[in-house]
Amino acid sequence: MAFGPYAIFIVGAYGAAAAIVAGLIAWIVLDRRHLIRLINELEAKGITRRSERAYEKNP
């Protein structure tokens, strides 16, 4: 497959796009882990979510 004189630009653009998407996925995964840890710490202190309290009143 020949891209001609623009091969470097095309491959570089696809590489940059792939790196950006991979970075965003990694950021989401790491942020999710952090938020789950934070929620677990709050629940260990006795702070619960409002949605759980509403469910307990009206099961």
N, C-alpha and C positions, 0 to 999 in steps of 0.2 A: 504494500500500500504506500503510494508516494504522495506526500503532502506538498511537494514542491519547495519553493523558497520559504514558505511559512511554517515549515515543520517544527522549528524550535518554538515558535509562538504558540502553535496549536497544542503541542505536547506540554508546554509550560502552563498554558491556561487550564488544561485538564488536570494537571498535577496540582496546581494551586487550588482548584475547585475541590478536588478530592481531599486535600489537606485541610481545607476550611471545614468541609462537612465532617471529617473525622474529628477535628478539634471540637466542633459543636456537640457531637455525640459524646465525646469524652467529658465535656463540661457538664452535660445533662446528667450523665451517670454519676459523676462525682458530687454534683449538687444534690441529687436524690439521696445518695448515701449520707451526706451531711444533714439533710433535713430529717431523714428517718432517725438518725442518731439524736438530733435535737428534740424531736417529738418523744422519743423514748426517755430521754432525760427529764423532760417536763412531766411525763406521766409517772415517772418514778418519784417525783416530788409531790405527786398528788393532784397535779393540774390535769384536768381531763378536757376532751374536746366537747364543744357544745352539741354537736350532732349525736354523741353518745348519750348525753344527758336527756335529750329530747326523745331518743329511742327508748330509754329506760322508762320514761313516763307513759309512752304510748306504744307498747310492743305490738 
